Amino acid sequence: MGIVNVTPDSFSDGGQYFDEQRAVDHGLELAAEGAAILDVGGESTRPGASPVSVEEELRRVLPVIKGLRRQTKALISVDTFKAAVAEQALGAGADIINDVSSMMHDPRMMEVAAASSCGLVLMHMKGEPRTMQKNPEYVDVVAEVAAFFEHRLAALAEAGIDKTRTVLDPGLGFGKKLDHNLSLLRHLPRLSVQNRPVLVGISRKSMIGAVLGNRDMAARMWPTVAVTAYAREHGAHIMRVHDVKPNVDAMRMAEAILFGVA
């Protein structure tokens, strides 16, 4: 899953692809490098991020989704927790809703999901983006995240949404301290609740800088690749990344070791 941030303030690449054409070109480049999914987002969810109106978010993402849909067969996901944005994004050609609130922020999101056949990414987040990193606490982070997924899958089933449409994202860095993030990675197989695929989003995140003692964003690419290989070995199926080519190569090597060369 290649990241296409149409934002001025995302933590890693904010402003780089804020222009519509640059965002489309970037998405096409990621697809050419091997991204099976292009994740288009118009609102930063980094810690402390300012909220964006529905109108502004639509202004940012709809032209990019339409531009990508015309030029690539890659799946397109919309990274939003607003039902109105998700609904119009699906109409513009998106295939997946990637909701960091696991469809809990907007009461109408479940209705939008139920009315479509789109894929769904359910992510765990403790708190909300502006405050989520202010001393989050868990008794057992792995058990609590797994229980959260069970709860959300039950809610979807009650709404008539088949679990086979879902992927589970433990939300690394979303209301978690460094030791929480490492524990979740250490126990990835326990997060595949009801045998649903697990998505890992660690690309360039601050936990890498914390482990390595390095604040240089560019220096986080190769450690991301290392985690991708590890996560694939331990059962994760989708990696959400900024740098597609090296991470695709890492996944292919891990899979060759695990399963042989097709």
C-alpha positions in Angstrom: 0.0 0.0 0.0 1.7 3.2 -1.2 1.0 6.4 0.6 -0.3 9.4 -1.3 -0.6 12.3 1.2 -2.5 15.3 -0.3 -1.7 17.4 2.7 0.4 20.3 3.8 1.2 18.9 7.2 1.7 15.1 7.2 4.6 14.1 9.5 6.9 12.8 6.8 6.0 14.2 3.4 3.6 17.0 4.1 3.4 19.5 1.3 5.4 17.4 -1.2 2.3 16.2 -3.1 -0.2 18.9 -2.1 -0.6 19.8 -5.8 -3.2 17.6 -7.6 -1.0 16.7 -10.6 2.0 16.0 -8.4 -0.1 13.7 -6.2 -1.4 11.8 -9.2 2.0 11.5 -10.7 3.4 10.3 -7.4 0.6 7.7 -7.1 1.3 6.4 -10.6 5.0 6.1 -9.8 4.2 4.1 -6.7 2.0 1.8 -8.7 4.8 1.3 -11.3 7.1 0.4 -8.4 4.8 -2.4 -7.3 2.1 -0.8 -5.0 -1.1 -2.9 -5.3 -3.0 -0.3 -3.3 -2.7 3.5 -3.4 -3.8 5.1 -0.1 -5.0 8.7 -0.7 -5.4 10.9 2.3 -6.4 14.6 2.6 -6.1 15.1 6.4 -3.1 14.4 8.5 -3.6 12.2 11.5 -0.1 12.7 13.0 -0.1 13.6 16.7 -1.3 17.1 17.2 -2.7 17.5 13.7 -5.3 20.2 13.1 -8.7 19.0 11.9 -9.8 19.6 8.3 -13.4 20.4 7.1 -15.3 17.9 4.9 -15.3 20.4 2.1 -11.5 20.9 2.2 -10.8 17.2 2.5 -13.0 16.6 -0.6 -11.3 19.4 -2.5 -8.0 17.7 -1.8 -8.7 14.0 -2.5 -11.5 13.8 -5.1 -9.4 15.1 -8.1 -6.5 12.8 -7.1 -8.7 9.7 -6.9 -10.4 10.5 -10.2 -7.0 11.2 -11.8 -5.6 7.9 -10.5 -8.7 5.9 -11.5 -8.4 7.0 -15.1 -4.8 5.9 -15.3 -4.2 2.8 -13.1 -5.8 -0.5 -12.3 -4.3 -0.4 -8.8 -6.8 -0.5 -6.0 -7.4 2.9 -4.4 -8.1 3.4 -0.8 -9.3 6.7 0.8 -7.8 7.4 4.2 -10.6 9.2 6.0 -12.8 8.9 9.0 -15.6 11.1 7.6 -18.6 9.3 6.0 -19.3 12.1 3.5 -15.7 11.9 2.2 -15.7 8.1 2.0 -19.0 8.1 0.2 -17.9 10.6 -2.5 -14.5 8.9 -2.8 -16.2 5.6 -3.5 -18.3 7.3 -6.2 -15.1 8.7 -7.7 -13.5 5.3 -8.0 -12.0 4.4 -4.7 -12.2 0.7 -3.7 -11.4 0.8 0.0 -12.2 2.9 3.1 -9.2 3.2 5.4 -10.7 4.6 8.6 -8.3 5.3 11.5 -11.2 5.3 13.9 -12.4 1.9 12.8 -15.7 3.5 11.7 -16.4 4.9 15.2 -15.8 8.6 14.7 -18.7 9.2 12.2 -21.9 7.3 13.0 -22.8 7.3 9.3 -19.6 5.5 8.2 -21.1 2.1 8.9 -24.1 3.0 6.7 -21.8 4.0 3.9 -19.8 0.8 4.2 -22.9 -1.3 4.3 -24.3 0.3 1.2 -21.2 -0.6 -0.8 -19.0 -3.6 -1.5 -15.8 -1.8 -0.8 -12.9 -3.2 1.3 -12.4 -1.8 4.8 -9.3 -1.2 6.9 -10.2 -1.2 10.6 -7.5 0.5 12.7 -7.0 0.6 16.4 -6.4 4.1 17.9 -6.4 5.0 21.5 -7.9 8.5 21.8 -7.9 10.9 18.9 -5.0 12.4 16.8 -4.6 15.6 18.7 -4.1 14.0 22.1 -3.4 10.3 21.4 0.2 10.4 22.4 -0.3 12.0 25.7 0.7 9.2 28.0 -1.4 6.3 26.6 -1.6 3.3 29.0 -2.5 -0.4 28.6 -2.5 -3.4 30.9 -1.8 -5.7 28.0 -1.6 -3.9 24.7 -1.8 -7.0 22.5 -4.8 -8.5 24.3 -6.6 -5.1 24.3 -6.0 -4.4 20.6 -7.1 -8.0 19.7 -10.3 -7.5 21.9 -11.0 -4.2 20.1 -10.8 -6.0 16.7 -13.3 -8.7 18.0 -15.6 -5.9 19.1 -15.4 -4.1 15.8 -15.9 -7.2 13.7 -19.0 -8.0 15.8 -20.3 -4.5 15.1 -19.8 -4.9 11.4 -21.6 -8.3 11.4 -24.5 -6.7 13.2 -24.6 -4.1 10.4 -24.7 -6.8 7.8 -21.0 -6.3 6.6 -19.2 -9.5 6.0 -15.8 -9.8 7.7 -14.2 -11.0 4.5 -14.2 -7.3 3.4 -11.9 -6.3 6.3 -8.2 -5.9 7.0 -7.0 -5.2 10.6 -4.4 -2.5 11.4 -3.0 -2.4 14.9 -2.3 1.4 14.6 1.3 1.6 15.4 2.0 5.1 16.8 -1.7 5.8 17.3 -2.0 6.1 21.0 1.0 3.9 21.8 4.3 4.3 23.4 7.5 2.7 22.0 7.2 -0.5 24.1 3.5 -0.8 23.0 4.5 -0.6 19.3 7.3 -3.2 19.7 5.1 -5.5 21.6 2.4 -5.4 18.9 5.1 -6.2 16.3 6.4 -9.0 18.4 3.0 -10.6 18.6 1.6 -10.0 15.1 0.0 -13.4 14.7 -2.2 -12.7 17.8 -3.7 -9.7 15.9 -5.1 -11.7 13.0 -8.4 -11.9 14.7 -10.9 -14.3 13.1 -8.2 -15.0 10.5 -8.4 -11.5 9.0 -5.3 -10.1 7.2 -3.1 -7.7 9.2 -1.9 -4.4 7.8 1.3 -2.8 9.3 1.9 0.9 9.0 5.3 1.8 10.4 6.8 3.7 7.5 9.2 6.4 8.7 7.4 6.6 12.1 8.9 8.2 15.2 9.4 4.8 16.9 12.2 4.1 14.4 13.9 7.3 15.3 13.4 6.5 19.0 15.0 3.0 18.7 17.9 4.3 16.6 18.3 7.7 18.3 18.1 9.5 14.9 15.6 12.3 14.0 16.6 12.3 10.3 13.4 11.3 8.4 15.4 10.1 5.4 17.4 7.7 7.6 14.2 5.8 8.5 13.7 4.2 5.1 15.9 1.2 5.5 14.8 0.4 9.0 11.3 0.5 7.6 12.4 -2.1 5.0 13.8 -4.3 7.8 10.4 -4.2 9.7 8.6 -5.0 6.5 10.6 -8.2 6.0 10.1 -9.1 9.7 6.3 -8.3 9.6 5.8 -10.4 6.4 7.7 -13.3 8.0 5.3 -13.1 11.1 2.1 -13.1 9.1 1.3 -9.5 8.0 -0.1 -9.2 4.5 -0.1 -5.5 3.7 2.5 -2.9 4.4 1.6 0.8 4.2 4.7 2.6 3.1 6.1 5.8 1.6 9.0 4.0 -0.3 7.4 1.3 -2.3 10.2 -0.3 -4.3 12.6 -1.3 -1.5 9.7 -2.6 0.6 8.3 -4.6 -2.3 11.7 -6.2 -2.7 11.9 -7.0 1.0 8.5 -8.7 0.8 9.4 -10.7 -2.2 12.6 -11.9 -0.6 10.8 -12.8 2.7 8.1 -14.7 0.7 10.7 -16.5 -1.4 12.3 -17.8 1.9 8.9 -18.7 3.4 7.2 -20.2 0.4 9.8 -20.7 -2.4 10.0 -18.9 -5.7 6.8 -19.2 -7.9 
